[in-house]
Amino acid sequence: MPTVSMRIDESLVSAARAAAKAEFRTVQGQVEFWAKVGCAALDNPDLPASFIAESLMSMAEPRLSSEPFVPRSRVKTVQP
């Protein structure tokens, strides 16, 4: 993927470094993630940013490790 160098305020880079460590991302990956969340939030002002962030993270998960959604109304509980 082609890259572009740009100047970013050091306080933003420090915040991205801390968040990246907690989220197991690179600093560049964290800034890119924040940019994606920000763009999606501007496009969807009625959605909470946390919902947008979680949706983007779930879309990035490998499909092989996912389990199908089963509504609670279909889950059968075993009675003792």
Backbone as XML, in Angstrom:
<?xml version="1.0"?>
<chain id="A" units="angstrom">
  <residue number="1" name="MET">
    <atom name="N" x="0.853" y="-1.163" z="0.000"/>
    <atom name="CA" x="0.000" y="0.000" z="0.000"/>
    <atom name="C" x="0.908" y="1.237" z="0.000"/>
  </residue>
  <residue number="2" name="PRO">
    <atom name="N" x="0.645" y="2.182" z="-0.865"/>
    <atom name="CA" x="1.463" y="3.392" z="-0.878"/>
    <atom name="C" x="1.253" y="4.192" z="0.407"/>
  </residue>
  <residue number="3" name="THR">
    <atom name="N" x="2.295" y="4.858" z="0.848"/>
    <atom name="CA" x="2.207" y="5.664" z="2.055"/>
    <atom name="C" x="2.517" y="7.117" z="1.740"/>
  </residue>
  <residue number="4" name="VAL">
    <atom name="N" x="2.089" y="7.987" z="2.622"/>
    <atom name="CA" x="2.317" y="9.415" z="2.500"/>
    <atom name="C" x="2.822" y="9.915" z="3.846"/>
  </residue>
  <residue number="5" name="SER">
    <atom name="N" x="3.861" y="10.711" z="3.841"/>
    <atom name="CA" x="4.349" y="11.316" z="5.077"/>
    <atom name="C" x="3.586" y="12.607" z="5.337"/>
  </residue>
  <residue number="6" name="MET">
    <atom name="N" x="3.267" y="12.844" z="6.621"/>
    <atom name="CA" x="2.584" y="14.076" z="6.970"/>
    <atom name="C" x="2.955" y="14.456" z="8.394"/>
  </residue>
  <residue number="7" name="ARG">
    <atom name="N" x="2.843" y="15.739" z="8.691"/>
    <atom name="CA" x="3.138" y="16.228" z="10.031"/>
    <atom name="C" x="1.865" y="16.143" z="10.875"/>
  </residue>
  <residue number="8" name="ILE">
    <atom name="N" x="2.023" y="15.571" z="12.061"/>
    <atom name="CA" x="0.904" y="15.455" z="12.993"/>
    <atom name="C" x="1.384" y="15.960" z="14.345"/>
  </residue>
  <residue number="9" name="ASP">
    <atom name="N" x="0.532" y="16.660" z="15.037"/>
    <atom name="CA" x="0.864" y="17.192" z="16.351"/>
    <atom name="C" x="1.345" y="16.066" z="17.269"/>
  </residue>
  <residue number="10" name="GLU">
    <atom name="N" x="2.408" y="16.339" z="18.031"/>
    <atom name="CA" x="3.012" y="15.324" z="18.894"/>
    <atom name="C" x="2.038" y="14.802" z="19.949"/>
  </residue>
  <residue number="11" name="SER">
    <atom name="N" x="1.128" y="15.651" z="20.429"/>
    <atom name="CA" x="0.167" y="15.180" z="21.435"/>
    <atom name="C" x="-0.778" y="14.140" z="20.838"/>
  </residue>
  <residue number="12" name="LEU">
    <atom name="N" x="-1.133" y="14.292" z="19.567"/>
    <atom name="CA" x="-1.976" y="13.298" z="18.898"/>
    <atom name="C" x="-1.210" y="11.991" z="18.702"/>
  </residue>
  <residue number="13" name="VAL">
    <atom name="N" x="0.060" y="12.101" z="18.337"/>
    <atom name="CA" x="0.888" y="10.906" z="18.163"/>
    <atom name="C" x="1.053" y="10.186" z="19.496"/>
  </residue>
  <residue number="14" name="SER">
    <atom name="N" x="1.234" y="10.923" z="20.582"/>
    <atom name="CA" x="1.363" y="10.305" z="21.908"/>
    <atom name="C" x="0.076" y="9.589" z="22.305"/>
  </residue>
  <residue number="15" name="ALA">
    <atom name="N" x="-1.051" y="10.219" z="22.045"/>
    <atom name="CA" x="-2.340" y="9.589" z="22.344"/>
    <atom name="C" x="-2.539" y="8.340" z="21.483"/>
  </residue>
  <residue number="16" name="ALA">
    <atom name="N" x="-2.149" y="8.426" z="20.217"/>
    <atom name="CA" x="-2.273" y="7.276" z="19.323"/>
    <atom name="C" x="-1.346" y="6.151" z="19.768"/>
  </residue>
  <residue number="17" name="ARG">
    <atom name="N" x="-0.161" y="6.496" z="20.252"/>
    <atom name="CA" x="0.793" y="5.485" z="20.720"/>
    <atom name="C" x="0.207" y="4.710" z="21.901"/>
  </residue>
  <residue number="18" name="ALA">
    <atom name="N" x="-0.398" y="5.428" z="22.844"/>
    <atom name="CA" x="-1.005" y="4.779" z="24.015"/>
    <atom name="C" x="-2.193" y="3.908" z="23.613"/>
  </residue>
  <residue number="19" name="ALA">
    <atom name="N" x="-3.052" y="4.449" z="22.754"/>
    <atom name="CA" x="-4.227" y="3.681" z="22.314"/>
    <atom name="C" x="-3.815" y="2.486" z="21.471"/>
  </residue>
  <residue number="20" name="ALA">
    <atom name="N" x="-2.797" y="2.656" z="20.653"/>
    <atom name="CA" x="-2.331" y="1.565" z="19.791"/>
    <atom name="C" x="-1.812" y="0.407" z="20.626"/>
  </residue>
  <residue number="21" name="LYS">
    <atom name="N" x="-1.099" y="0.724" z="21.686"/>
    <atom name="CA" x="-0.577" y="-0.330" z="22.559"/>
    <atom name="C" x="-1.725" y="-1.123" z="23.193"/>
  </residue>
  <residue number="22" name="ALA">
    <atom name="N" x="-2.749" y="-0.410" z="23.634"/>
    <atom name="CA" x="-3.901" y="-1.068" z="24.266"/>
    <atom name="C" x="-4.708" y="-1.888" z="23.273"/>
  </residue>
  <residue number="23" name="GLU">
    <atom name="N" x="-4.741" y="-1.458" z="22.021"/>
    <atom name="CA" x="-5.551" y="-2.115" z="20.994"/>
    <atom name="C" x="-4.750" y="-3.065" z="20.108"/>
  </residue>
  <residue number="24" name="PHE">
    <atom name="N" x="-3.452" y="-3.231" z="20.419"/>
    <atom name="CA" x="-2.570" y="-4.120" z="19.654"/>
    <atom name="C" x="-2.494" y="-3.708" z="18.183"/>
  </residue>
  <residue number="25" name="ARG">
    <atom name="N" x="-2.339" y="-2.388" z="17.969"/>
    <atom name="CA" x="-2.170" y="-1.840" z="16.625"/>
    <atom name="C" x="-0.846" y="-1.093" z="16.573"/>
  </residue>
  <residue number="26" name="THR">
    <atom name="N" x="-0.411" y="-0.757" z="15.371"/>
    <atom name="CA" x="0.699" y="0.160" z="15.213"/>
    <atom name="C" x="0.169" y="1.572" z="15.419"/>
  </residue>
  <residue number="27" name="VAL">
    <atom name="N" x="1.063" y="2.521" z="15.635"/>
    <atom name="CA" x="0.639" y="3.909" z="15.770"/>
    <atom name="C" x="-0.033" y="4.361" z="14.478"/>
  </residue>
  <residue number="28" name="GLN">
    <atom name="N" x="0.560" y="3.991" z="13.349"/>
    <atom name="CA" x="-0.037" y="4.339" z="12.056"/>
    <atom name="C" x="-1.418" y="3.704" z="11.931"/>
  </residue>
  <residue number="29" name="GLY">
    <atom name="N" x="-1.547" y="2.453" z="12.322"/>
    <atom name="CA" x="-2.827" y="1.769" z="12.254"/>
    <atom name="C" x="-3.867" y="2.419" z="13.147"/>
  </residue>
  <residue number="30" name="GLN">
    <atom name="N" x="-3.436" y="2.921" z="14.307"/>
    <atom name="CA" x="-4.371" y="3.582" z="15.217"/>
    <atom name="C" x="-4.876" y="4.892" z="14.625"/>
  </residue>
  <residue number="31" name="VAL">
    <atom name="N" x="-3.975" y="5.677" z="14.056"/>
    <atom name="CA" x="-4.388" y="6.938" z="13.433"/>
    <atom name="C" x="-5.325" y="6.664" z="12.256"/>
  </residue>
  <residue number="32" name="GLU">
    <atom name="N" x="-5.021" y="5.639" z="11.468"/>
    <atom name="CA" x="-5.903" y="5.275" z="10.354"/>
    <atom name="C" x="-7.273" y="4.847" z="10.862"/>
  </residue>
  <residue number="33" name="PHE">
    <atom name="N" x="-7.297" y="4.075" z="11.958"/>
    <atom name="CA" x="-8.568" y="3.631" z="12.534"/>
    <atom name="C" x="-9.379" y="4.832" z="13.005"/>
  </residue>
  <residue number="34" name="TRP">
    <atom name="N" x="-8.724" y="5.769" z="13.707"/>
    <atom name="CA" x="-9.427" y="6.960" z="14.161"/>
    <atom name="C" x="-9.982" y="7.750" z="12.983"/>
  </residue>
  <residue number="35" name="ALA">
    <atom name="N" x="-9.216" y="7.822" z="11.903"/>
    <atom name="CA" x="-9.679" y="8.555" z="10.718"/>
    <atom name="C" x="-10.909" y="7.875" z="10.113"/>
  </residue>
  <residue number="36" name="LYS">
    <atom name="N" x="-10.897" y="6.549" z="10.051"/>
    <atom name="CA" x="-12.051" y="5.813" z="9.512"/>
    <atom name="C" x="-13.283" y="6.017" z="10.385"/>
  </residue>
  <residue number="37" name="VAL">
    <atom name="N" x="-13.088" y="5.943" z="11.708"/>
    <atom name="CA" x="-14.207" y="6.157" z="12.625"/>
    <atom name="C" x="-14.746" y="7.581" z="12.459"/>
  </residue>
  <residue number="38" name="GLY">
    <atom name="N" x="-13.842" y="8.542" z="12.370"/>
    <atom name="CA" x="-14.260" y="9.935" z="12.202"/>
    <atom name="C" x="-15.038" y="10.163" z="10.921"/>
  </residue>
  <residue number="39" name="CYS">
    <atom name="N" x="-14.559" y="9.596" z="9.821"/>
    <atom name="CA" x="-15.273" y="9.744" z="8.538"/>
    <atom name="C" x="-16.653" y="9.101" z="8.606"/>
  </residue>
  <residue number="40" name="ALA">
    <atom name="N" x="-16.716" y="7.895" z="9.183"/>
    <atom name="CA" x="-18.000" y="7.211" z="9.290"/>
    <atom name="C" x="-18.939" y="7.966" z="10.229"/>
  </residue>
  <residue number="41" name="ALA">
    <atom name="N" x="-18.403" y="8.570" z="11.296"/>
    <atom name="CA" x="-19.235" y="9.334" z="12.223"/>
    <atom name="C" x="-19.799" y="10.589" z="11.549"/>
  </residue>
  <residue number="42" name="LEU">
    <atom name="N" x="-18.995" y="11.231" z="10.723"/>
    <atom name="CA" x="-19.496" y="12.402" z="9.997"/>
    <atom name="C" x="-20.573" y="12.013" z="8.984"/>
  </residue>
  <residue number="43" name="ASP">
    <atom name="N" x="-20.420" y="10.832" z="8.378"/>
    <atom name="CA" x="-21.406" y="10.355" z="7.414"/>
    <atom name="C" x="-22.681" y="9.852" z="8.092"/>
  </residue>
  <residue number="44" name="ASN">
    <atom name="N" x="-22.585" y="9.478" z="9.370"/>
    <atom name="CA" x="-23.713" y="8.901" z="10.111"/>
    <atom name="C" x="-23.843" y="9.584" z="11.467"/>
  </residue>
  <residue number="45" name="PRO">
    <atom name="N" x="-24.241" y="10.841" z="11.502"/>
    <atom name="CA" x="-24.258" y="11.577" z="12.770"/>
    <atom name="C" x="-25.240" y="11.031" z="13.802"/>
  </residue>
  <residue number="46" name="ASP">
    <atom name="N" x="-26.178" y="10.200" z="13.393"/>
    <atom name="CA" x="-27.149" y="9.637" z="14.324"/>
    <atom name="C" x="-26.618" y="8.416" z="15.067"/>
  </residue>
  <residue number="47" name="LEU">
    <atom name="N" x="-25.469" y="7.879" z="14.645"/>
    <atom name="CA" x="-24.898" y="6.700" z="15.290"/>
    <atom name="C" x="-23.825" y="7.099" z="16.293"/>
  </residue>
  <residue number="48" name="PRO">
    <atom name="N" x="-23.778" y="6.429" z="17.453"/>
    <atom name="CA" x="-22.715" y="6.706" z="18.414"/>
    <atom name="C" x="-21.352" y="6.280" z="17.854"/>
  </residue>
  <residue number="49" name="ALA">
    <atom name="N" x="-20.327" y="7.037" z="18.176"/>
    <atom name="CA" x="-18.980" y="6.714" z="17.695"/>
    <atom name="C" x="-18.538" y="5.336" z="18.173"/>
  </residue>
  <residue number="50" name="SER">
    <atom name="N" x="-18.951" y="4.949" z="19.377"/>
    <atom name="CA" x="-18.565" y="3.623" z="19.885"/>
    <atom name="C" x="-19.169" y="2.513" z="19.026"/>
  </residue>
  <residue number="51" name="PHE">
    <atom name="N" x="-20.399" y="2.697" z="18.559"/>
    <atom name="CA" x="-21.028" y="1.707" z="17.684"/>
    <atom name="C" x="-20.279" y="1.616" z="16.359"/>
  </residue>
  <residue number="52" name="ILE">
    <atom name="N" x="-19.904" y="2.758" z="15.826"/>
    <atom name="CA" x="-19.159" y="2.794" z="14.566"/>
    <atom name="C" x="-17.814" y="2.093" z="14.736"/>
  </residue>
  <residue number="53" name="ALA">
    <atom name="N" x="-17.109" y="2.392" z="15.818"/>
    <atom name="CA" x="-15.798" y="1.775" z="16.062"/>
    <atom name="C" x="-15.927" y="0.258" z="16.195"/>
  </residue>
  <residue number="54" name="GLU">
    <atom name="N" x="-16.908" y="-0.203" z="16.958"/>
    <atom name="CA" x="-17.102" y="-1.639" z="17.135"/>
    <atom name="C" x="-17.494" y="-2.309" z="15.820"/>
  </residue>
  <residue number="55" name="SER">
    <atom name="N" x="-18.293" y="-1.635" z="15.019"/>
    <atom name="CA" x="-18.683" y="-2.187" z="13.722"/>
    <atom name="C" x="-17.478" y="-2.331" z="12.800"/>
  </residue>
  <residue number="56" name="LEU">
    <atom name="N" x="-16.627" y="-1.308" z="12.769"/>
    <atom name="CA" x="-15.422" y="-1.384" z="11.938"/>
    <atom name="C" x="-14.490" y="-2.495" z="12.414"/>
  </residue>
  <residue number="57" name="MET">
    <atom name="N" x="-14.353" y="-2.651" z="13.731"/>
    <atom name="CA" x="-13.502" y="-3.723" z="14.257"/>
    <atom name="C" x="-14.063" y="-5.095" z="13.913"/>
  </residue>
  <residue number="58" name="SER">
    <atom name="N" x="-15.385" y="-5.245" z="13.992"/>
    <atom name="CA" x="-15.975" y="-6.548" z="13.684"/>
    <atom name="C" x="-15.849" y="-6.885" z="12.197"/>
  </residue>
  <residue number="59" name="MET">
    <atom name="N" x="-15.902" y="-5.854" z="11.356"/>
    <atom name="CA" x="-15.751" y="-6.086" z="9.920"/>
    <atom name="C" x="-14.324" y="-6.525" z="9.580"/>
  </residue>
  <residue number="60" name="ALA">
    <atom name="N" x="-13.359" y="-6.177" z="10.424"/>
    <atom name="CA" x="-11.966" y="-6.529" z="10.176"/>
    <atom name="C" x="-11.616" y="-7.923" z="10.694"/>
  </residue>
  <residue number="61" name="GLU">
    <atom name="N" x="-12.492" y="-8.527" z="11.493"/>
    <atom name="CA" x="-12.217" y="-9.862" z="12.032"/>
    <atom name="C" x="-12.307" y="-10.907" z="10.926"/>
  </residue>
  <residue number="62" name="PRO">
    <atom name="N" x="-11.456" y="-11.928" z="11.008"/>
    <atom name="CA" x="-11.535" y="-13.003" z="10.009"/>
    <atom name="C" x="-12.865" y="-13.749" z="10.119"/>
  </residue>
  <residue number="63" name="ARG">
    <atom name="N" x="-13.464" y="-14.024" z="8.996"/>
    <atom name="CA" x="-14.771" y="-14.697" z="8.982"/>
    <atom name="C" x="-14.672" y="-16.154" z="9.436"/>
  </residue>
  <residue number="64" name="LEU">
    <atom name="N" x="-13.512" y="-16.764" z="9.280"/>
    <atom name="CA" x="-13.368" y="-18.171" z="9.662"/>
    <atom name="C" x="-13.535" y="-18.379" z="11.160"/>
  </residue>
  <residue number="65" name="SER">
    <atom name="N" x="-13.176" y="-17.382" z="11.954"/>
    <atom name="CA" x="-13.264" y="-17.536" z="13.404"/>
    <atom name="C" x="-14.596" y="-17.060" z="13.965"/>
  </residue>
  <residue number="66" name="SER">
    <atom name="N" x="-15.498" y="-16.610" z="13.118"/>
    <atom name="CA" x="-16.780" y="-16.101" z="13.602"/>
    <atom name="C" x="-17.794" y="-17.228" z="13.746"/>
  </residue>
  <residue number="67" name="GLU">
    <atom name="N" x="-18.763" y="-16.988" z="14.600"/>
    <atom name="CA" x="-19.847" y="-17.935" z="14.808"/>
    <atom name="C" x="-21.135" y="-17.304" z="14.306"/>
  </residue>
  <residue number="68" name="PRO">
    <atom name="N" x="-22.053" y="-18.103" z="13.782"/>
    <atom name="CA" x="-23.304" y="-17.535" z="13.282"/>
    <atom name="C" x="-24.127" y="-16.944" z="14.425"/>
  </residue>
  <residue number="69" name="PHE">
    <atom name="N" x="-24.855" y="-15.888" z="14.113"/>
    <atom name="CA" x="-25.729" y="-15.261" z="15.098"/>
    <atom name="C" x="-26.971" y="-16.117" z="15.294"/>
  </residue>
  <residue number="70" name="VAL">
    <atom name="N" x="-27.302" y="-16.380" z="16.546"/>
    <atom name="CA" x="-28.513" y="-17.126" z="16.871"/>
    <atom name="C" x="-29.334" y="-16.263" z="17.824"/>
  </residue>
  <residue number="71" name="PRO">
    <atom name="N" x="-30.514" y="-15.823" z="17.391"/>
    <atom name="CA" x="-31.346" y="-15.000" z="18.268"/>
    <atom name="C" x="-31.719" y="-15.756" z="19.537"/>
  </residue>
  <residue number="72" name="ARG">
    <atom name="N" x="-31.878" y="-15.049" z="20.640"/>
    <atom name="CA" x="-32.215" y="-15.696" z="21.910"/>
    <atom name="C" x="-33.523" y="-16.468" z="21.836"/>
  </residue>
  <residue number="73" name="SER">
    <atom name="N" x="-34.428" y="-16.031" z="21.003"/>
    <atom name="CA" x="-35.719" y="-16.726" z="20.914"/>
    <atom name="C" x="-35.559" y="-18.135" z="20.342"/>
  </residue>
  <residue number="74" name="ARG">
    <atom name="N" x="-34.443" y="-18.394" z="19.657"/>
    <atom name="CA" x="-34.214" y="-19.725" z="19.082"/>
    <atom name="C" x="-33.324" y="-20.605" z="19.960"/>
  </residue>
  <residue number="75" name="VAL">
    <atom name="N" x="-32.691" y="-20.018" z="20.956"/>
    <atom name="CA" x="-31.805" y="-20.788" z="21.821"/>
    <atom name="C" x="-32.653" y="-21.615" z="22.769"/>
  </residue>
  <residue number="76" name="LYS">
    <atom name="N" x="-32.420" y="-22.915" z="22.760"/>
    <atom name="CA" x="-33.166" y="-23.800" z="23.643"/>
    <atom name="C" x="-32.320" y="-24.079" z="24.866"/>
  </residue>
  <residue number="77" name="THR">
    <atom name="N" x="-32.877" y="-23.830" z="26.019"/>
    <atom name="CA" x="-32.155" y="-24.093" z="27.265"/>
    <atom name="C" x="-32.507" y="-25.486" z="27.758"/>
  </residue>
  <residue number="78" name="VAL">
    <atom name="N" x="-31.536" y="-26.094" z="28.386"/>
    <atom name="CA" x="-31.743" y="-27.436" z="28.937"/>
    <atom name="C" x="-32.262" y="-27.293" z="30.361"/>
  </residue>
  <residue number="79" name="GLN">
    <atom name="N" x="-33.396" y="-27.889" z="30.622"/>
    <atom name="CA" x="-33.998" y="-27.836" z="31.952"/>
    <atom name="C" x="-33.464" y="-28.987" z="32.791"/>
  </residue>
  <residue number="80" name="PRO">
    <atom name="N" x="-33.020" y="-28.710" z="34.033"/>
    <atom name="CA" x="-32.506" y="-29.814" z="34.885"/>
    <atom name="C" x="-33.592" y="-30.717" z="35.394"/>
  </residue>
</chain>
